[in-house]
Amino acid sequence: MPAAKDFEAWCKKTRLKPDEDISEIKLDLRSEAGLLKSTFLHRRTLIGIHWGRLIDAEAGRGTYREIWRLIWSPDMSVGLARR
């Protein structure tokens, strides 16, 4: 299950943990950590694993940020196993 292993590696690298509780994270895209998390969440969305939903993306006063709402469901584990 390469997709599941890749997912676990990215979770460890970005320090994001799948949790069934709803959470919001604010990412500063100027930082390496923020950009890495953004890339990870966008890639999951592209393959149909909608763990995070982009709520807001803005550029203002020289600050580039994204706000994501994270919601994990057990169905997403099945989706990763199928890939």
C-alpha positions in Angstrom: 0.0 0.0 0.0 2.3 2.7 -1.3 -0.2 5.5 -0.8 -0.8 4.7 2.8 3.0 4.5 3.5 3.5 7.8 1.7 0.7 9.3 3.8 2.3 8.2 7.0 5.7 9.5 6.0 4.2 12.9 5.2 2.2 13.0 8.4 5.5 12.4 10.3 7.4 14.9 8.2 4.8 17.7 8.6 3.8 16.7 12.2 0.1 16.5 11.2 -1.9 13.7 12.8 -5.2 12.4 11.5 -7.8 13.1 14.2 -11.6 12.8 14.0 -11.9 16.1 15.9 -12.4 19.2 13.7 -9.4 21.5 13.8 -8.3 24.6 11.9 -4.7 25.4 11.1 -3.2 28.6 9.9 -0.2 28.2 7.6 2.4 30.8 6.8 3.6 30.0 3.4 6.8 31.9 3.8 8.1 29.3 6.3 9.4 25.9 5.2 7.1 24.1 7.6 4.0 26.0 6.4 4.8 25.4 2.8 5.4 21.7 3.4 2.0 21.3 5.1 0.2 23.2 2.4 1.8 21.0 -0.3 0.8 17.9 1.6 -2.8 19.0 2.0 -3.1 20.1 -1.6 -1.7 16.8 -2.8 -4.2 14.8 -0.7 -7.0 16.9 -2.2 -5.8 16.1 -5.8 -6.0 12.4 -5.2 -9.5 12.6 -3.7 -8.6 12.3 0.1 -10.3 15.5 1.4 -8.8 15.5 4.8 -8.3 19.3 4.7 -10.5 21.9 3.1 -9.0 25.2 2.2 -11.1 27.9 4.0 -9.2 31.0 3.2 -6.0 32.0 1.3 -4.9 35.5 1.4 -2.0 37.7 0.7 -1.9 41.0 2.6 0.7 43.2 4.1 3.4 40.9 2.7 2.0 37.9 4.6 1.0 34.8 2.6 -1.2 32.4 4.5 -3.7 29.7 4.2 -6.3 28.5 6.7 -7.3 24.9 6.5 -10.1 23.0 8.3 -9.0 19.4 9.0 -11.6 16.6 9.4 -10.4 13.0 9.4 -12.8 10.1 8.9 -12.1 6.4 8.9 -13.4 6.2 5.3 -10.2 8.1 4.3 -8.1 5.2 5.5 -10.0 2.9 3.1 -9.5 5.4 0.3 -5.7 5.4 0.9 -5.6 1.6 0.9 -7.3 1.5 -2.5 -4.7 3.7 -4.1 
